[in-house]
Every structure is written in structure tokens, then in C-alpha cells.
């Protein structure tokens, strides 16, 4: 069950961000010129007309359907507006994907049980997803009005004041006043007309222009939450998809383990037992003719029996070691560490034993990681720490090897992470080039 690493996954360069040129300007100065900023501003601008259309359509049709509920016609009208809201939801997800870079999966499809329009109407009215998308069309409109006003006012004010030195001449030329009027009443008027005031106006405009992208980003953060929370799949549906995926991983892992056990039995112990039976048969035939040759053959068969028994013990240990069942993780991991090619320090601090399933996963996780320390890390020492934090079991394997381990390239670490994920576990790899390597596994604590 060893985890294998390809070239560049253990001991390779593995550095992230290689070749990326650092930005010369800080983020605050780059923001007004970034494509993300203008994409978010376009999202705010489009939000108002789209929000008006969705709000008017939803409120009008819902009011019509509610008014017609005294007749049968109100029910199909309500189903129709819910279907329209599903279409609005698809439009909004596409708009968020294109302008905000927010990729929200489509919600679960409508499940219609039966044939005919009544079955479709009933399924639409019972769909929580449809009602959530109707709610989005109602709450998005007032927020779109607020976002539009704030975004447009800040952008226009900031750019107008920033460019004031370029157009202040309009006032003395066409209006007869010295510049932009800052204050005025019957007795006093204050104009921005001297070089200092013009420069300060441009500076204020610059500050507003630099701050506006972050204000718009804050506004669109609320839009992201609304799109994700109301237009995406429900938490229950997402959890069902995760469990289905985890079930597939568990089934595939179990099938792979069964194939491995079958292969090991067929190629190892079974082949030795077949040879042993043949040797004993030959020894039986020669027992009367050549007792000394028969004795040598029996002695060789005895050696084969010892080898076959050792292979069976190793195979049984690979399935589920007896020491783990009898004495728990501390003793089992110490046994694994004793077989590692480098010195390993084991520290297990657990108040009790977890359930056998979690205990077994923890054992095999550490076993695989230590095997790779032996084969790939080029380390001189390693440590294994096991402890509990609230309702989580944490395992950490560290070594002082060459580093470069990476779970993002389809390596054995990725398979190990998938196994942990099948029981709501997490695998975190910290292995910079040159080492050291620190791999932490987190499992649910179940007693």
C-alpha cells in the first residue's frame, strides 16, 4: 500500500509561482487599472436594469398568481413565475461567472414524478430551489439600486475631481466665475480657482479614485454571497454529491485492496504452497528408495513453509495488524516505525481509542507515509505525532529529507487524500524543495 511519487513530486523543484514577475506597484495603486475592478463595476452597472426587470416580473406575476388563487388559474401562474426565476438564476450565475469570476454550480434539477402538466406544476411548487431563486429576484433589486448609486457616484466624483486641472477653465470662460464653487450664500462665495486649491482638488479626486475599486469590491462581495447562497445548490444537495463521490472512492479503494490481496496470495503464498505440495509429493515417492534425498527435500519444504508463513503474516498485517486490535495505535505505530529505514520517534497522546474504522485509517496513513520516507525522502530521521483536538484526530509525519512532495499532480498523496476525504478527513502537505517535509492528516474523532 505504498504511496509512489513521480518525478518532480518528491525531491523535484516543486516551487509554486516560479517565473511569475512581481508587481512593481502596490495593490492600492494597481486597483483602478485592473480588469477585475472594471469587471466588478460592469457587474454593478448591469445589476440595476437586470434587477428592475427581475423584480417587476416576479412581483407582477406573484401578485397575479396570488390574486387568482381563488380560481384554478393562480396555481399555474405561480409555477410559471418560479420557472422564470430559474431562468433568471441561470442568467445571474452566468453574469457572476463572466464578470466576477464566481463559478457557482447549477442547483439540483427539477424532479418531476409522473407525466402531464400537473406533475410539473406540483414539482415546481414543491421545489425549494425555485423559491430560493424567487427570493433572490426580490432582495437583489434594492441592493442593486444601492450598489449602482454608490458605485457610479464614487467613480464619477473621483474621476471628475482628479481631472479638475484639465477642465477648470470652463468656469471663467463660460460662466464668469473663477472655478468650481465650494460654498456660496448671499454674502460669501468660495471658488476652487487658485493653483493650491486646484491641486488639492485633484489630490482628493485621486484618493477617491484609489478607494473606489475597494468600495465596489466590497459591494460585489455581498452579490457573491447572494448568488452563492440563493442561486447555487443547497447544502443538502452539495452534501449528497460529496457523499456519493466519497462512496465511489471507498468502493474503488476496497476493490483495489481486494485485487492487491488476491495478487499477493496468488503470486506469493499460494505459489509457495503449490511448490511445497509438489516437493512433498516427490519426497514421499523417494522415501523408500532414497531416504537421505527425501530428508533433504523435506528439509527444503520446511524452509518453504517458514517463508510462506512469513508472507501470510505480512499479508495479514497489511489487511489489519493484530497489534492494532489488541494494543491500539501507540503500539501499532511503534511497530511500523521499527521497520522504517530511518530512526523514527513516535508520540501518541490520545485520551481513548477511536472507533476501529478511524483507527485503521490512521494506522495505514502513517504506514504509507513512513514507507515513502524510507523510499523517497532521503531523510536521516523522522517523527510521528498523534493527538486529539476537540472532535478531530490529528496525525503528523515529519522528516528532514529533500522535500518537494506535492499532492497536486495525481501522485499517491492525491490517492491518500481521497481516502481521507471519504471519511471527512483532510491531508495537508508542507514540503518545500530542500525540506523538511511535514504532512498532517486530520480525521474525525469517533469513539
C-alpha positions as CSV (number, residue, x, y, z in Angstrom):
1,X,0.0,0.0,0.0
2,X,3.0,2.3,-0.5
3,X,2.4,5.7,-2.0
4,X,4.5,6.4,-5.0
5,X,5.8,9.7,-6.2
6,X,6.6,10.6,-9.8
7,X,9.4,12.8,-10.9
8,X,9.1,16.3,-9.5
9,X,6.7,15.2,-6.8
10,X,9.2,14.1,-4.2
11,X,12.5,15.7,-4.5
12,X,11.7,17.8,-7.5
13,X,11.7,21.6,-7.7
14,X,8.0,21.9,-6.8
15,X,8.2,25.6,-6.2
16,X,5.0,27.5,-6.8
17,X,4.9,30.7,-8.6
18,X,8.1,30.1,-10.4
19,X,8.6,32.5,-13.3
20,X,5.9,35.0,-12.1
21,X,7.1,38.6,-12.3
22,X,6.4,40.5,-9.1
23,X,4.3,43.6,-9.5
24,X,6.1,46.9,-9.2
25,X,3.1,48.9,-8.0
26,X,1.3,48.1,-4.7
27,X,-2.2,46.8,-4.9
28,X,-3.8,50.1,-3.9
29,X,-2.2,51.8,-6.9
30,X,-2.9,49.0,-9.4
31,X,-6.6,48.5,-8.5
32,X,-8.1,51.3,-10.8
33,X,-6.3,49.8,-13.8
34,X,-7.0,46.0,-13.2
35,X,-9.5,44.1,-15.3
36,X,-11.1,42.7,-12.2
37,X,-12.0,46.2,-11.0
38,X,-13.8,47.1,-14.2
39,X,-15.5,43.7,-14.4
40,X,-16.9,44.3,-11.0
41,X,-18.0,47.8,-11.9
42,X,-19.7,46.5,-15.0
43,X,-21.5,43.9,-12.8
44,X,-22.7,46.8,-10.6
45,X,-23.9,48.8,-13.7
46,X,-25.7,45.8,-15.2
47,X,-27.2,44.9,-11.9
48,X,-29.7,47.8,-11.9
49,X,-31.5,47.2,-15.2
50,X,-31.4,43.4,-14.7
51,X,-32.6,43.8,-11.2
52,X,-35.5,46.0,-12.3
53,X,-36.6,43.5,-14.9
54,X,-36.4,40.6,-12.5
55,X,-38.2,42.4,-9.7
56,X,-41.0,43.8,-11.9
57,X,-41.6,40.4,-13.5
58,X,-41.5,38.5,-10.2
59,X,-43.7,40.9,-8.2
60,X,-46.2,41.3,-11.0
61,X,-46.6,37.6,-11.7
62,X,-46.6,36.6,-8.0
63,X,-49.3,39.2,-7.3
64,X,-51.3,38.0,-10.3
65,X,-51.0,34.4,-9.2
66,X,-51.9,35.2,-5.6
67,X,-54.9,37.1,-6.8
68,X,-56.0,34.3,-9.0
69,X,-55.7,31.6,-6.3
70,X,-59.4,31.8,-5.7
71,X,-59.6,30.2,-9.2
72,X,-57.5,27.4,-10.5
73,X,-55.5,29.7,-12.7
74,X,-53.4,31.1,-9.9
75,X,-51.6,27.8,-9.4
76,X,-50.1,27.5,-12.9
77,X,-49.3,31.2,-12.8
78,X,-47.2,30.7,-9.7
79,X,-45.5,27.7,-11.2
80,X,-44.7,29.8,-14.3
81,X,-43.1,32.6,-12.3
82,X,-41.0,30.1,-10.4
83,X,-39.8,28.6,-13.7
84,X,-39.0,32.2,-14.9
85,X,-37.0,32.7,-11.7
86,X,-35.0,29.6,-12.5
87,X,-34.1,31.2,-15.9
88,X,-33.2,34.4,-14.1
89,X,-31.0,32.4,-11.8
90,X,-29.1,30.8,-14.7
91,X,-28.6,34.3,-16.2
92,X,-27.2,35.7,-12.9
93,X,-24.9,32.7,-12.5
94,X,-23.5,33.3,-16.0
95,X,-23.2,37.1,-15.2
96,X,-21.3,36.4,-12.0
97,X,-19.1,33.8,-13.8
98,X,-18.2,36.2,-16.6
99,X,-17.7,39.5,-14.6
100,X,-16.9,38.4,-11.0
101,X,-15.1,35.1,-11.8
102,X,-17.5,33.4,-9.4
103,X,-18.2,29.9,-10.6
104,X,-21.4,28.7,-8.9
105,X,-22.7,25.3,-9.8
106,X,-26.3,25.0,-11.0
107,X,-28.7,23.8,-8.4
108,X,-30.3,20.4,-8.4
109,X,-32.6,19.9,-11.4
110,X,-36.3,19.8,-11.0
111,X,-37.5,16.2,-10.3
112,X,-40.9,15.6,-11.8
113,X,-42.7,12.4,-10.6
114,X,-45.3,11.5,-13.1
115,X,-46.5,12.7,-16.5
116,X,-48.5,15.6,-17.6
117,X,-48.5,19.4,-16.7
118,X,-50.0,18.8,-13.2
119,X,-46.9,16.8,-12.2
120,X,-44.6,19.5,-13.5
121,X,-46.6,22.2,-11.7
122,X,-46.6,20.2,-8.4
123,X,-42.8,19.6,-8.7
124,X,-42.2,23.3,-9.3
125,X,-44.3,24.5,-6.4
126,X,-42.6,22.0,-4.0
127,X,-39.1,22.8,-5.2
128,X,-37.1,24.7,-2.5
129,X,-34.6,25.8,-5.2
130,X,-37.3,27.6,-7.2
131,X,-38.5,29.6,-4.1
132,X,-34.9,30.5,-3.2
133,X,-34.4,31.9,-6.7
134,X,-37.6,33.9,-6.4
135,X,-36.3,35.3,-3.1
136,X,-33.1,36.3,-5.0
137,X,-35.1,38.4,-7.5
138,X,-36.8,40.2,-4.6
139,X,-33.7,41.0,-2.5
140,X,-31.3,41.7,-5.3
141,X,-33.3,44.7,-6.6
142,X,-32.9,47.1,-3.6
143,X,-29.2,46.1,-3.2
144,X,-28.7,46.7,-6.9
145,X,-30.1,50.2,-6.6
146,X,-27.8,50.9,-3.6
147,X,-24.7,49.4,-5.3
148,X,-25.4,51.3,-8.6
149,X,-25.8,54.7,-6.8
150,X,-22.7,54.2,-4.6
151,X,-20.5,52.8,-7.4
152,X,-21.5,55.5,-10.0
153,X,-21.2,58.4,-7.5
154,X,-17.8,57.4,-6.3
155,X,-16.4,56.7,-9.8
156,X,-17.7,59.9,-11.4
157,X,-16.8,62.1,-8.4
158,X,-13.3,60.7,-8.1
159,X,-12.5,61.0,-11.8
160,X,-14.1,64.4,-12.1
161,X,-12.1,65.8,-9.2
162,X,-8.9,64.1,-10.4
163,X,-9.2,65.7,-13.9
164,X,-10.3,69.1,-12.5
165,X,-7.0,70.8,-13.5
166,X,-7.9,69.9,-17.1
167,X,-11.3,71.4,-17.2
168,X,-11.5,74.2,-14.5
169,X,-11.0,76.8,-17.3
170,X,-14.6,76.2,-18.3
171,X,-15.9,78.2,-15.4
172,X,-14.1,81.6,-16.1
173,X,-14.5,81.2,-19.8
174,X,-18.3,80.4,-20.0
175,X,-19.8,81.2,-16.5
176,X,-17.9,84.2,-15.3
177,X,-16.8,82.6,-12.1
178,X,-13.3,81.7,-11.0
179,X,-13.8,77.9,-10.7
180,X,-15.9,75.2,-9.1
181,X,-18.0,76.7,-6.3
182,X,-17.3,75.0,-3.0
183,X,-19.6,77.2,-0.9
184,X,-21.9,80.1,-1.5
185,X,-24.6,82.3,0.1
186,X,-25.8,85.9,-0.2
187,X,-22.7,87.3,1.4
188,X,-19.8,84.9,0.6
189,X,-18.7,82.6,-2.3
190,X,-15.8,80.2,-2.2
191,X,-14.4,79.0,-5.5
192,X,-11.6,76.5,-6.2
193,X,-9.6,78.8,-8.5
194,X,-6.0,79.1,-7.3
195,X,-3.2,76.6,-8.0
196,X,-3.2,75.3,-4.5
197,X,-6.9,74.6,-4.4
198,X,-6.9,73.1,-7.8
199,X,-4.0,70.8,-6.8
200,X,-5.8,69.8,-3.6
201,X,-9.0,69.1,-5.5
202,X,-7.1,66.7,-7.8
203,X,-5.4,65.1,-4.8
204,X,-8.8,64.4,-3.2
205,X,-10.0,63.0,-6.5
206,X,-7.0,60.8,-6.7
207,X,-7.7,59.4,-3.2
208,X,-11.4,58.8,-4.0
209,X,-10.4,57.1,-7.3
210,X,-8.0,54.8,-5.5
211,X,-10.5,54.0,-2.8
212,X,-13.4,53.3,-5.2
213,X,-12.3,49.9,-6.5
214,X,-12.2,48.6,-2.9
215,X,-15.6,50.1,-2.2
216,X,-17.0,48.4,-5.4
217,X,-15.3,45.2,-4.4
218,X,-17.0,45.3,-1.0
219,X,-20.3,45.8,-2.7
220,X,-19.8,42.9,-5.1
221,X,-18.8,40.7,-2.1
222,X,-22.5,40.9,-1.0
223,X,-23.5,40.0,-4.5
224,X,-21.2,37.0,-4.3
225,X,-22.9,35.8,-1.1
226,X,-26.4,36.2,-2.6
227,X,-25.5,34.3,-5.8
228,X,-23.8,31.6,-3.9
229,X,-26.4,31.3,-1.2
230,X,-29.6,31.6,-3.2
231,X,-28.7,30.5,-6.7
232,X,-26.4,27.6,-6.1
233,X,-27.1,24.1,-4.9
234,X,-28.5,23.7,-1.4
235,X,-26.2,22.5,1.4
236,X,-28.1,19.2,1.5
237,X,-27.7,18.6,-2.2
238,X,-24.0,19.5,-2.0
239,X,-23.5,17.1,0.9
240,X,-25.3,14.4,-1.1
241,X,-23.0,14.9,-4.0
242,X,-20.0,14.8,-1.7
243,X,-21.2,11.6,-0.1
244,X,-21.8,10.0,-3.4
245,X,-18.3,10.9,-4.5
246,X,-16.8,9.6,-1.2
247,X,-18.8,6.4,-1.6
248,X,-17.3,5.9,-5.0
249,X,-13.8,6.4,-3.6
250,X,-14.4,3.9,-0.8
251,X,-15.7,1.3,-3.3
252,X,-12.8,1.8,-5.6
253,X,-10.3,1.6,-2.7
254,X,-11.9,-1.5,-1.4
255,X,-11.8,-3.1,-4.8
256,X,-8.2,-2.2,-5.3
257,X,-7.3,-3.6,-1.9
258,X,-9.1,-6.9,-2.7
259,X,-7.2,-7.1,-6.0
260,X,-3.9,-6.5,-4.2
261,X,-4.7,-9.2,-1.6
262,X,-5.7,-11.6,-4.4
263,X,-2.5,-10.8,-6.3
264,X,-0.3,-11.2,-3.3
265,X,-1.9,-14.5,-2.4
266,X,-1.7,-15.8,-5.9
267,X,1.9,-14.7,-6.6
268,X,3.2,-15.3,-3.1
269,X,1.9,-17.7,-0.5
270,X,-0.2,-19.7,-3.0
271,X,2.7,-20.3,-5.4
272,X,4.9,-21.4,-2.5
273,X,2.2,-23.7,-1.1
274,X,1.9,-25.3,-4.6
275,X,5.6,-25.8,-4.8
276,X,5.6,-27.2,-1.3
277,X,2.9,-29.7,-2.2
278,X,4.9,-30.8,-5.2
279,X,8.1,-31.1,-3.2
280,X,6.4,-33.2,-0.5
281,X,4.9,-35.4,-3.2
282,X,8.4,-36.1,-4.6
283,X,9.8,-36.7,-1.2
284,X,7.0,-39.2,-0.5
285,X,7.9,-41.1,-3.6
286,X,11.6,-41.2,-2.7
287,X,11.1,-42.0,0.9
288,X,11.6,-45.8,0.4
289,X,14.1,-45.6,-2.5
290,X,16.4,-42.8,-1.2
291,X,15.6,-41.8,2.4
292,X,18.5,-39.3,2.5
293,X,17.3,-37.4,-0.6
294,X,13.8,-37.5,0.8
295,X,15.0,-36.0,4.1
296,X,16.8,-33.2,2.2
297,X,13.6,-32.5,0.2
298,X,11.5,-32.4,3.5
299,X,14.1,-30.0,5.0
300,X,13.7,-27.7,2.0
301,X,10.0,-27.9,2.2
302,X,10.2,-26.9,5.9
303,X,12.1,-23.8,4.8
304,X,9.4,-23.1,2.2
305,X,6.7,-23.4,4.9
306,X,8.5,-20.8,7.1
307,X,8.7,-18.4,4.1
308,X,5.1,-18.9,3.2
309,X,4.0,-18.3,6.9
310,X,6.1,-15.1,6.9
311,X,4.4,-13.9,3.7
312,X,1.0,-14.7,5.2
313,X,1.8,-12.8,8.3
314,X,2.9,-9.8,6.3
315,X,-0.3,-10.0,4.2
316,X,-2.4,-10.2,7.3
317,X,-0.6,-7.3,8.8
318,X,-1.3,-5.3,5.6
319,X,-5.0,-6.1,6.0
320,X,-5.4,-5.3,9.7
321,X,-2.5,-5.9,12.1
322,X,-3.3,-7.8,15.2
323,X,-1.2,-5.4,17.4
324,X,-3.6,-2.6,16.3
325,X,-6.6,-4.6,17.5
326,X,-5.0,-5.7,20.7
327,X,-3.0,-2.7,21.9
328,X,-4.1,0.3,19.9
329,X,-2.3,3.0,17.8
330,X,0.6,3.6,20.1
331,X,1.9,0.0,19.9
332,X,0.9,-0.4,16.2
333,X,2.7,2.7,15.0
334,X,5.8,1.9,17.1
335,X,5.9,-1.5,15.2
336,X,5.6,0.3,11.9
337,X,8.3,2.8,12.9
338,X,10.7,-0.1,13.9
339,X,10.6,-1.3,10.3
340,X,11.4,2.1,8.8
341,X,14.9,2.5,7.3
342,X,15.5,5.7,9.3
343,X,15.1,6.3,13.1
344,X,11.5,7.4,13.9
345,X,10.3,9.0,17.1
346,X,6.6,8.2,17.8
347,X,4.5,10.3,20.2
348,X,0.8,9.2,20.7
349,X,-1.2,11.3,23.1
350,X,-4.8,10.1,23.0
351,X,-7.3,10.0,25.9
352,X,-9.1,7.0,24.5
353,X,-9.2,4.8,21.4
354,X,-11.2,5.9,18.4
355,X,-13.6,3.6,16.6
356,X,-11.8,0.7,14.7
357,X,-12.5,2.2,11.3
358,X,-10.9,5.6,12.1
359,X,-8.1,3.8,14.0
360,X,-7.4,1.6,10.9
361,X,-7.3,4.6,8.5
362,X,-4.9,6.4,10.9
363,X,-2.6,3.4,11.0
364,X,-2.5,2.8,7.3
365,X,-2.0,6.6,6.6
366,X,1.1,6.7,8.9
367,X,2.3,3.4,7.4
368,X,2.1,4.7,3.9
369,X,3.8,7.9,4.8
370,X,6.7,6.2,6.6
371,X,7.2,3.8,3.6
372,X,7.7,6.8,1.4
373,X,10.1,8.3,3.9
374,X,12.1,5.1,3.6
375,X,11.9,5.1,-0.2
376,X,11.9,8.6,-1.4
377,X,12.7,11.2,1.2
378,X,16.5,10.6,1.7
379,X,16.0,11.5,5.3
380,X,18.1,10.7,8.4
381,X,15.3,10.9,10.9
382,X,11.5,11.2,11.1
383,X,8.9,11.8,13.7
384,X,5.2,10.7,14.1
385,X,2.9,12.7,16.3
386,X,-0.7,11.7,17.0
387,X,-3.0,13.7,19.2
388,X,-6.7,14.8,19.6
389,X,-8.1,18.3,19.3
390,X,-11.8,18.5,20.3
391,X,-13.6,16.2,17.9
392,X,-10.7,15.7,15.4
393,X,-7.8,13.2,15.4
394,X,-4.6,14.6,14.0
395,X,-1.6,12.8,12.6
396,X,1.7,14.4,11.6
397,X,4.7,12.8,10.0
398,X,7.8,14.9,9.5
399,X,11.2,14.2,8.1
400,X,14.4,16.1,7.3
401,X,14.7,14.8,3.8
402,X,14.9,16.6,0.4
403,X,11.3,17.7,0.4
404,X,9.4,18.5,-2.8
405,X,6.4,16.3,-2.1
406,X,3.3,17.5,-3.9
407,X,-0.3,16.1,-3.8
408,X,-1.5,18.2,-6.7
409,X,-0.1,16.1,-9.6
410,X,-2.0,12.9,-9.3
411,X,0.6,11.2,-7.1
412,X,0.0,8.7,-4.4
413,X,-0.5,11.5,-2.0
414,X,-3.6,12.5,-4.0
415,X,-4.9,9.0,-3.6
416,X,-4.3,9.1,0.1
417,X,-6.0,12.5,0.3
418,X,-9.0,11.0,-1.5
419,X,-9.2,8.1,1.0
420,X,-9.1,10.6,3.9
421,X,-11.8,12.7,2.3
422,X,-14.1,9.7,2.1
423,X,-14.4,9.9,5.9
424,X,-14.4,13.7,6.1
425,X,-10.7,13.8,6.6
426,X,-8.1,16.3,5.3
427,X,-4.5,15.9,4.2
428,X,-2.1,18.9,4.3
429,X,1.3,18.7,2.7
430,X,4.1,21.2,3.6
431,X,7.2,20.1,1.7
432,X,9.3,22.9,0.3
433,X,12.2,21.9,-2.0
434,X,15.2,21.0,0.2
435,X,12.9,20.0,3.1
436,X,11.8,19.5,5.7
437,X,8.6,17.7,4.8
438,X,5.6,17.9,7.2
439,X,2.4,16.0,6.3
440,X,-0.6,16.4,8.5
441,X,-3.7,14.3,8.3
442,X,-6.9,15.2,10.1
443,X,-9.7,12.6,10.8
444,X,-13.0,12.8,12.6
445,X,-12.8,11.6,16.2
446,X,-15.4,8.9,16.8
447,X,-15.5,6.8,20.0
